[in-house]
Amino acid sequence: MKEYLLKQIQNMDPGDNQLEPENLLSKKLSMSRETVRKAMSILIQEGVITRWHGKGNFGHPAVSNLVMRVDINSDFRRILRNAGYKVKTVRSESCIKDPSSQMLFRIPEAASEDILSYELQFFADDRVAILVRVELLNKYIRRKPEKGVYSEIITDSLKKYCNVDSAYSTAWQRAGIAPEISEKFGIEINTPLLIWDEIYYDLSDYKIGYVEIFFNPEIMDLAMKLSF
């Protein structure tokens, strides 16, 4: 049902984007009203449909056609696959080190801690699209992550390698120039990059790690749907 609605919305034109009432869709597709309502609710949460009291439900083709949407999807592999790329993810060898200056800016209390550090590279076809520098407080590490190609998502990775229950992350966006990263992206070394900072928290709200994420501007066209 969700896929049917998405297809209908993607083919709508501005000014002609009102959806049929749920009861008519239910009869038309021989589905229960509950099934239709659940699909509608998911797309409303994702911002693809607006329910306006007294007017009905309206689909937003401009939202449905956003490819690299990050406000509802934090899985970079899925974002790249949705954009049509063949994706491979590679993890570097991990090592124990002092926290970086950027980690200390976000987590000052990590100053006296040992940090387990490694890099993740997300390949889109044969180019590096995203590079992630991971810094985890070593006291929360159960086992070191393996070097090489990997497939787990971040939540599964934290469960696998940490001895605490990860719960959520907070993120900030900034811009910066990082010649060594641009070189890995195969772009001009002085190209401004979009950079994310993230802090990982456990269930008790303790900070367990920090990541710095760099996006290749020639590949990543990140989008968000914002509500008024």
PASEBA-1860 file (N, C-alpha, C; in nm, 3 decimals):
! residues 228
1> MKEYLLKQ> 0.082/-0.120/0.000/0.000/0.000/0.000/0.087/0.126/0.000 ~ 0.190/0.125/0.082/0.280/0.240/0.087/0.343/0.264/-0.050 ~ 0.387/0.156/-0.115/0.452/0.168/-0.246/0.354/0.223/-0.350 ~ 0.227/0.180/-0.341/0.124/0.229/-0.434/0.106/0.380/-0.416 ~ 0.095/0.424/-0.292/0.076/0.566/-0.265/0.197/0.647/-0.311 ~ 0.317/0.596/-0.285/0.438/0.667/-0.328/0.441/0.685/-0.480 ~ 0.406/0.579/-0.551/0.406/0.587/-0.697/0.306/0.691/-0.745 ~ 0.187/0.692/-0.684/0.085/0.789/-0.721/0.134/0.931/-0.695
9> IQNMDPGD> 0.196/0.951/-0.580/0.242/1.084/-0.541/0.355/1.132/-0.632 ~ 0.448/1.042/-0.665/0.562/1.079/-0.749/0.517/1.127/-0.887 ~ 0.401/1.083/-0.932/0.349/1.122/-1.064/0.251/1.238/-1.059 ~ 0.234/1.297/-0.940/0.142/1.410/-0.926/0.206/1.539/-0.975 ~ 0.121/1.638/-1.006/0.167/1.771/-1.043/0.123/1.870/-0.936 ~ 0.201/1.977/-0.914/0.158/2.080/-0.820/0.019/2.132/-0.855 ~ -0.066/2.147/-0.755/-0.202/2.193/-0.778/-0.299/2.080/-0.804 ~ -0.247/1.963/-0.833/-0.332/1.846/-0.856/-0.277/1.730/-0.772
17> NQLEPENL> -0.263/1.756/-0.641/-0.194/1.661/-0.554/-0.279/1.615/-0.436 ~ -0.411/1.630/-0.446/-0.497/1.580/-0.338/-0.523/1.432/-0.358 ~ -0.506/1.355/-0.251/-0.527/1.211/-0.256/-0.674/1.178/-0.236 ~ -0.711/1.063/-0.287/-0.847/1.015/-0.265/-0.867/0.986/-0.116 ~ -0.989/1.001/-0.067/-1.017/0.968/0.073/-0.985/0.822/0.103 ~ -0.952/0.794/0.228/-0.911/0.660/0.269/-1.018/0.555/0.239 ~ -1.146/0.590/0.258/-1.252/0.491/0.232/-1.261/0.456/0.084 ~ -1.239/0.553/-0.004/-1.242/0.525/-0.148/-1.120/0.443/-0.190
25> LSKKLSMS> -1.003/0.475/-0.133/-0.884/0.395/-0.164/-0.901/0.251/-0.117 ~ -0.962/0.235/-0.001/-0.985/0.101/0.053/-1.071/0.018/-0.041 ~ -1.179/0.076/-0.093/-1.267/0.005/-0.186/-1.199/-0.018/-0.320 ~ -1.130/0.083/-0.368/-1.065/0.075/-0.499/-0.959/-0.034/-0.504 ~ -0.883/-0.050/-0.393/-0.773/-0.146/-0.390/-0.808/-0.276/-0.318 ~ -0.933/-0.287/-0.274/-0.980/-0.407/-0.202/-0.892/-0.436/-0.081 ~ -0.862/-0.330/-0.006/-0.783/-0.341/0.116/-0.864/-0.288/0.233 ~ -0.827/-0.333/0.351/-0.897/-0.283/0.469/-0.865/-0.136/0.492
33> RETVRKAM> -0.956/-0.068/0.554/-0.935/0.074/0.586/-0.814/0.089/0.678 ~ -0.792/-0.007/0.765/-0.679/-0.003/0.858/-0.546/-0.009/0.785 ~ -0.540/-0.093/0.680/-0.417/-0.104/0.600/-0.386/0.028/0.532 ~ -0.489/0.090/0.476/-0.472/0.219/0.410/-0.429/0.325/0.510 ~ -0.491/0.325/0.626/-0.462/0.425/0.729/-0.316/0.413/0.779 ~ -0.270/0.289/0.797/-0.132/0.268/0.843/-0.032/0.321/0.741 ~ -0.056/0.291/0.611/0.034/0.339/0.506/0.034/0.491/0.501 ~ -0.085/0.549/0.514/-0.097/0.695/0.516/-0.018/0.753/0.634
41> SILIQEGV> -0.032/0.691/0.750/0.034/0.742/0.871/0.185/0.742/0.856 ~ 0.241/0.635/0.796/0.386/0.627/0.775/0.433/0.740/0.685 ~ 0.359/0.763/0.576/0.399/0.867/0.481/0.377/1.007/0.537 ~ 0.282/1.021/0.627/0.263/1.149/0.696/0.383/1.176/0.786 ~ 0.428/1.072/0.860/0.545/1.086/0.947/0.669/1.121/0.865 ~ 0.679/1.067/0.744/0.795/1.091/0.658/0.783/1.223/0.582 ~ 0.669/1.293/0.596/0.652/1.422/0.531/0.612/1.416/0.386 ~ 0.581/1.297/0.335/0.542/1.281/0.196/0.394/1.317/0.177
49> ITRWHGKG> 0.315/1.305/0.284/0.173/1.341/0.282/0.146/1.439/0.395 ~ 0.066/1.538/0.367/0.015/1.628/0.470/-0.134/1.606/0.486 ~ -0.176/1.582/0.611/-0.319/1.569/0.640/-0.367/1.704/0.693 ~ -0.455/1.770/0.618/-0.503/1.903/0.654/-0.648/1.892/0.696 ~ -0.675/1.922/0.823/-0.809/1.906/0.876/-0.910/1.990/0.796 ~ -1.014/1.924/0.751/-1.119/1.991/0.675/-1.094/1.997/0.526 ~ -0.971/1.962/0.483/-0.940/1.968/0.340/-0.904/1.832/0.282 ~ -0.843/1.743/0.363/-0.809/1.611/0.315/-0.659/1.584/0.320
57> NFGHPAVS> -0.616/1.483/0.245/-0.475/1.443/0.240/-0.412/1.488/0.109 ~ -0.292/1.545/0.119/-0.223/1.597/0.002/-0.084/1.534/-0.009 ~ -0.053/1.483/-0.127/0.078/1.424/-0.152/0.176/1.529/-0.201 ~ 0.303/1.508/-0.169/0.407/1.605/-0.206/0.512/1.537/-0.294 ~ 0.496/1.547/-0.427/0.591/1.482/-0.517/0.734/1.534/-0.501 ~ 0.750/1.661/-0.465/0.885/1.715/-0.447/0.957/1.644/-0.334 ~ 0.884/1.604/-0.231/0.944/1.532/-0.118/0.970/1.386/-0.156 ~ 0.874/1.325/-0.223/0.886/1.182/-0.257/1.002/1.156/-0.352
65> NLVMRVDI> 1.044/1.259/-0.426/1.152/1.242/-0.524/1.289/1.283/-0.471 ~ 1.299/1.316/-0.341/1.431/1.343/-0.281/1.507/1.211/-0.268 ~ 1.625/1.203/-0.325/1.699/1.077/-0.330/1.780/1.055/-0.202 ~ 1.865/1.149/-0.166/1.956/1.131/-0.052/1.902/1.203/0.071 ~ 1.788/1.157/0.117/1.720/1.222/0.228/1.771/1.168/0.361 ~ 1.823/1.256/0.447/1.887/1.212/0.569/1.804/1.236/0.695 ~ 1.691/1.306/0.684/1.613/1.331/0.804/1.532/1.210/0.848 ~ 1.514/1.111/0.760/1.443/0.988/0.797/1.529/0.864/0.777
73> NSDFRRIL> 1.650/0.881/0.726/1.733/0.765/0.695/1.879/0.796/0.728 ~ 1.932/0.731/0.831/2.072/0.752/0.868/2.163/0.640/0.818 ~ 2.108/0.548/0.739/2.187/0.438/0.683/2.247/0.486/0.551 ~ 2.375/0.523/0.553/2.437/0.579/0.433/2.440/0.480/0.318 ~ 2.454/0.351/0.348/2.453/0.252/0.240/2.321/0.252/0.166 ~ 2.211/0.260/0.242/2.080/0.261/0.178/2.062/0.388/0.094 ~ 2.110/0.501/0.147/2.101/0.626/0.072/2.175/0.615/-0.061 ~ 2.296/0.558/-0.058/2.374/0.544/-0.181/2.309/0.444/-0.277
81> RNAGYKVK> 2.257/0.335/-0.223/2.190/0.237/-0.309/2.065/0.297/-0.374 ~ 1.990/0.376/-0.296/1.871/0.440/-0.351/1.906/0.536/-0.464 ~ 2.029/0.588/-0.460/2.075/0.679/-0.565/2.132/0.603/-0.685 ~ 2.131/0.471/-0.679/2.174/0.389/-0.792/2.318/0.345/-0.791 ~ 2.387/0.362/-0.680/2.528/0.324/-0.673/2.545/0.180/-0.623 ~ 2.652/0.117/-0.669/2.697/-0.009/-0.611/2.783/0.027/-0.491 ~ 2.749/-0.028/-0.374/2.808/0.018/-0.249/2.898/-0.089/-0.186 ~ 3.013/-0.045/-0.136/3.101/-0.130/-0.057/3.150/-0.048/0.062
89> TVRSESCI> 3.159/-0.111/0.179/3.205/-0.041/0.299/3.327/-0.114/0.355 ~ 3.430/-0.036/0.389/3.558/-0.092/0.433/3.599/-0.025/0.565 ~ 3.646/-0.107/0.659/3.691/-0.058/0.788/3.843/-0.074/0.797 ~ 3.910/0.028/0.851/4.055/0.024/0.866/4.094/-0.054/0.992 ~ 4.222/-0.074/1.009/4.275/-0.131/1.133/4.247/-0.034/1.248 ~ 4.206/-0.086/1.362/4.180/0.000/1.477/4.306/0.014/1.562 ~ 4.314/0.123/1.637/4.430/0.144/1.724/4.389/0.225/1.847 ~ 4.468/0.219/1.951/4.445/0.297/2.071/4.525/0.427/2.059
97> KDPSSQML> 4.460/0.539/2.087/4.523/0.669/2.073/4.460/0.767/2.170 ~ 4.515/0.888/2.172/4.454/0.996/2.248/4.335/1.052/2.170 ~ 4.239/1.112/2.237/4.126/1.171/2.165/4.170/1.287/2.077 ~ 4.105/1.303/1.962/4.136/1.414/1.873/4.086/1.545/1.934 ~ 4.135/1.655/1.881/4.090/1.786/1.930/3.942/1.807/1.905 ~ 3.892/1.753/1.793/3.750/1.769/1.763/3.663/1.686/1.858 ~ 3.713/1.566/1.894/3.640/1.487/1.993/3.636/1.560/2.127 ~ 3.747/1.620/2.165/3.752/1.691/2.293/3.662/1.814/2.292
105> FRIPEAAS> 3.644/1.874/2.175/3.552/1.987/2.164/3.410/1.943/2.195 ~ 3.373/1.822/2.148/3.238/1.771/2.170/3.225/1.694/2.301 ~ 3.335/1.626/2.342/3.331/1.547/2.466/3.455/1.583/2.549 ~ 3.454/1.697/2.618/3.572/1.740/2.695/3.615/1.640/2.801 ~ 3.517/1.565/2.855/3.549/1.471/2.962/3.629/1.351/2.913 ~ 3.651/1.340/2.781/3.731/1.229/2.727/3.880/1.257/2.733 ~ 3.920/1.371/2.789/4.061/1.414/2.786/4.155/1.312/2.846 ~ 4.113/1.243/2.949/4.203/1.148/3.016/4.175/1.003/2.977
113> EDILSYEL> 4.098/0.984/2.873/4.056/0.850/2.833/4.141/0.795/2.718 ~ 4.157/0.662/2.715/4.212/0.594/2.597/4.099/0.577/2.495 ~ 4.134/0.598/2.369/4.034/0.597/2.262/4.067/0.488/2.161 ~ 3.967/0.408/2.125/3.982/0.314/2.014/3.938/0.386/1.888 ~ 4.028/0.395/1.791/4.002/0.475/1.671/4.017/0.390/1.545 ~ 3.931/0.418/1.447/3.942/0.355/1.316/3.863/0.437/1.215 ~ 3.881/0.408/1.086/3.810/0.478/0.980/3.717/0.383/0.904 ~ 3.608/0.440/0.855/3.517/0.369/0.767/3.512/0.442/0.633
121> QFFADDRV> 3.516/0.367/0.524/3.502/0.426/0.391/3.381/0.366/0.322 ~ 3.296/0.453/0.269/3.179/0.412/0.192/3.208/0.438/0.045 ~ 3.216/0.332/-0.033/3.243/0.344/-0.176/3.112/0.347/-0.255 ~ 3.100/0.445/-0.345/2.989/0.450/-0.440/3.046/0.414/-0.576 ~ 3.011/0.295/-0.626/3.082/0.235/-0.739/3.228/0.220/-0.696 ~ 3.321/0.290/-0.758/3.461/0.273/-0.720/3.521/0.397/-0.655 ~ 3.437/0.492/-0.615/3.487/0.615/-0.554/3.446/0.624/-0.407 ~ 3.531/0.686/-0.327/3.496/0.708/-0.187/3.394/0.821/-0.180
129> AILVRVEL> 3.275/0.790/-0.129/3.168/0.889/-0.118/3.160/0.949/0.021 ~ 3.191/0.867/0.122/3.182/0.910/0.262/3.301/0.851/0.337 ~ 3.363/0.933/0.421/3.469/0.884/0.508/3.433/0.919/0.652 ~ 3.442/0.819/0.739/3.403/0.836/0.879/3.521/0.804/0.969 ~ 3.553/0.899/1.057/3.654/0.874/1.160/3.582/0.843/1.291 ~ 3.603/0.725/1.342/3.534/0.678/1.462/3.629/0.683/1.581 ~ 3.581/0.736/1.693/3.658/0.738/1.818/3.566/0.692/1.931 ~ 3.593/0.574/1.984/3.511/0.518/2.092/3.593/0.511/2.220
137> LNKYIRRK> 3.528/0.542/2.332/3.598/0.530/2.460/3.633/0.383/2.484 ~ 3.762/0.357/2.500/3.808/0.220/2.506/3.748/0.140/2.623 ~ 3.711/0.208/2.730/3.654/0.138/2.846/3.519/0.074/2.813 ~ 3.457/0.114/2.702/3.329/0.056/2.663/3.344/-0.051/2.554 ~ 3.468/-0.082/2.515/3.491/-0.178/2.407/3.500/-0.321/2.460 ~ 3.422/-0.409/2.401/3.427/-0.550/2.438/3.527/-0.625/2.351 ~ 3.532/-0.590/2.223/3.628/-0.651/2.130/3.654/-0.553/2.018 ~ 3.774/-0.562/1.961/3.811/-0.471/1.854/3.740/-0.506/1.723
145> PEKGVYSE> 3.693/-0.406/1.650/3.632/-0.432/1.520/3.736/-0.489/1.423 ~ 3.691/-0.577/1.335/3.781/-0.639/1.238/3.807/-0.545/1.120 ~ 3.928/-0.551/1.070/3.966/-0.475/0.952/3.908/-0.541/0.827 ~ 3.870/-0.459/0.728/3.825/-0.513/0.600/3.682/-0.474/0.566 ~ 3.628/-0.541/0.465/3.491/-0.515/0.421/3.395/-0.559/0.530 ~ 3.295/-0.477/0.558/3.197/-0.511/0.660/3.057/-0.479/0.609 ~ 2.956/-0.533/0.676/2.819/-0.515/0.629/2.721/-0.468/0.735 ~ 2.760/-0.472/0.864/2.663/-0.436/0.967/2.637/-0.285/0.969
153> IITDSLKK> 2.516/-0.247/1.011/2.484/-0.106/1.029/2.539/-0.061/1.163 ~ 2.538/0.071/1.187/2.606/0.124/1.305/2.547/0.069/1.435 ~ 2.414/0.055/1.443/2.355/0.005/1.567/2.400/-0.137/1.597 ~ 2.406/-0.220/1.493/2.453/-0.358/1.512/2.602/-0.361/1.545 ~ 2.677/-0.268/1.487/2.821/-0.262/1.513/2.848/-0.226/1.659 ~ 2.773/-0.129/1.711/2.792/-0.089/1.850/2.753/-0.202/1.945 ~ 2.648/-0.275/1.912/2.607/-0.390/1.994/2.714/-0.499/1.993 ~ 2.776/-0.515/1.877/2.874/-0.622/1.858/3.004/-0.595/1.932
161> YCNVDSAY> 3.048/-0.469/1.933/3.181/-0.439/1.983/3.184/-0.367/2.117 ~ 3.069/-0.315/2.163/3.068/-0.241/2.290/3.000/-0.321/2.400 ~ 3.037/-0.291/2.524/2.981/-0.364/2.639/2.868/-0.286/2.707 ~ 2.812/-0.185/2.636/2.698/-0.110/2.685/2.589/-0.108/2.578 ~ 2.469/-0.071/2.616/2.358/-0.065/2.522/2.351/0.074/2.459 ~ 2.383/0.082/2.330/2.375/0.211/2.261/2.228/0.248/2.239 ~ 2.199/0.378/2.250/2.059/0.421/2.244/2.031/0.521/2.132 ~ 2.117/0.620/2.115/2.091/0.723/2.014/2.217/0.804/1.990
169> STAWQRAG> 2.209/0.897/1.895/2.320/0.988/1.872/2.267/1.129/1.852 ~ 2.353/1.228/1.877/2.323/1.366/1.843/2.421/1.409/1.734 ~ 2.379/1.503/1.648/2.462/1.539/1.533/2.462/1.689/1.510 ~ 2.576/1.738/1.457/2.592/1.877/1.419/2.651/1.881/1.278 ~ 2.618/1.985/1.202/2.674/2.003/1.069/2.766/2.124/1.068 ~ 2.873/2.112/0.991/2.964/2.223/0.972/3.034/2.207/0.838 ~ 3.107/2.306/0.798/3.186/2.299/0.675/3.333/2.315/0.709 ~ 3.419/2.257/0.628/3.562/2.268/0.655/3.644/2.221/0.538
177> IAPEISEK> 3.772/2.250/0.542/3.867/2.205/0.440/3.960/2.102/0.504 ~ 3.967/1.985/0.443/4.050/1.876/0.494/4.124/1.814/0.375 ~ 4.243/1.866/0.344/4.316/1.821/0.223/4.335/1.670/0.216 ~ 4.366/1.606/0.330/4.391/1.461/0.326/4.265/1.383/0.293 ~ 4.148/1.436/0.332/4.021/1.371/0.299/3.986/1.395/0.153 ~ 4.003/1.519/0.108/3.975/1.553/-0.032/4.061/1.469/-0.127 ~ 4.185/1.442/-0.085/4.273/1.358/-0.168/4.216/1.218/-0.181 ~ 4.161/1.164/-0.073/4.099/1.032/-0.079/3.973/1.033/-0.164
185> FGIEINTP> 3.903/1.147/-0.166/3.783/1.161/-0.249/3.820/1.180/-0.397 ~ 3.945/1.215/-0.425/3.986/1.240/-0.563/3.938/1.374/-0.615 ~ 3.930/1.476/-0.524/3.885/1.609/-0.563/3.993/1.710/-0.524 ~ 3.976/1.836/-0.565/4.072/1.941/-0.531/4.088/1.949/-0.380 ~ 4.212/1.960/-0.333/4.238/1.947/-0.190/4.182/2.064/-0.109 ~ 4.154/2.177/-0.172/4.099/2.292/-0.101/3.947/2.304/-0.115 ~ 3.884/2.197/-0.159/3.739/2.199/-0.175/3.671/2.199/-0.038 ~ 3.580/2.293/-0.011/3.505/2.289/0.116/3.420/2.162/0.123
193> LLIWDEIY> 3.420/2.101/0.239/3.346/1.976/0.259/3.237/1.995/0.364 ~ 3.126/1.924/0.344/3.024/1.914/0.448/3.072/1.809/0.547 ~ 3.069/1.845/0.675/3.119/1.756/0.780/3.012/1.745/0.888 ~ 2.992/1.623/0.935/2.902/1.598/1.049/2.985/1.556/1.169 ~ 2.946/1.606/1.285/2.995/1.553/1.412/2.880/1.477/1.477 ~ 2.908/1.359/1.529/2.806/1.284/1.602/2.863/1.234/1.734 ~ 2.779/1.232/1.835/2.812/1.170/1.963/2.717/1.054/1.985 ~ 2.773/0.938/2.020/2.692/0.820/2.053/2.667/0.816/2.203
201> YDLSDYKI> 2.544/0.784/2.241/2.507/0.773/2.382/2.457/0.632/2.412 ~ 2.477/0.589/2.537/2.420/0.461/2.577/2.284/0.484/2.644 ~ 2.225/0.376/2.689/2.090/0.382/2.745/2.084/0.466/2.872 ~ 2.196/0.474/2.945/2.201/0.554/3.067/2.240/0.698/3.038 ~ 2.252/0.733/2.910/2.285/0.867/2.863/2.431/0.906/2.882 ~ 2.518/0.807/2.897/2.660/0.834/2.896/2.711/0.842/2.752 ~ 2.808/0.929/2.728/2.868/0.939/2.595/2.969/0.826/2.577 ~ 2.951/0.749/2.471/3.039/0.634/2.449/3.133/0.652/2.331
209> GYVEIFFN> 3.109/0.755/2.248/3.198/0.773/2.135/3.162/0.894/2.051 ~ 3.252/0.923/1.959/3.239/1.039/1.870/3.277/0.996/1.729 ~ 3.206/1.050/1.631/3.244/1.025/1.492/3.245/1.157/1.415 ~ 3.338/1.166/1.322/3.350/1.280/1.232/3.329/1.226/1.091 ~ 3.226/1.279/1.022/3.184/1.223/0.894/3.207/1.327/0.784 ~ 3.279/1.288/0.680/3.309/1.375/0.566/3.235/1.324/0.443 ~ 3.173/1.415/0.367/3.095/1.378/0.250/3.161/1.432/0.123 ~ 3.173/1.346/0.024/3.228/1.384/-0.106/3.124/1.469/-0.180
217> PEIMDLAM> 3.150/1.599/-0.204/3.050/1.685/-0.265/3.018/1.650/-0.410 ~ 3.105/1.571/-0.475/3.077/1.533/-0.613/2.980/1.415/-0.620 ~ 2.953/1.352/-0.506/2.863/1.236/-0.503/2.743/1.260/-0.413 ~ 2.766/1.317/-0.296/2.661/1.328/-0.196/2.583/1.460/-0.211 ~ 2.453/1.447/-0.235/2.363/1.561/-0.244/2.254/1.543/-0.139 ~ 2.293/1.560/-0.013/2.205/1.530/0.099/2.088/1.627/0.105 ~ 1.969/1.571/0.139/1.848/1.652/0.142/1.771/1.623/0.272 ~ 1.698/1.724/0.317/1.609/1.710/0.432/1.476/1.777/0.401
225> KLSF> 1.368/1.722/0.453/1.237/1.786/0.445/1.210/1.852/0.579 ~ 1.188/1.983/0.577/1.164/2.060/0.698/1.018/2.103/0.704 ~ 0.962/2.102/0.821/0.822/2.142/0.839/0.813/2.287/0.883 ~ 0.710/2.356/0.837/0.685/2.494/0.879/0.621/2.496/1.016
END
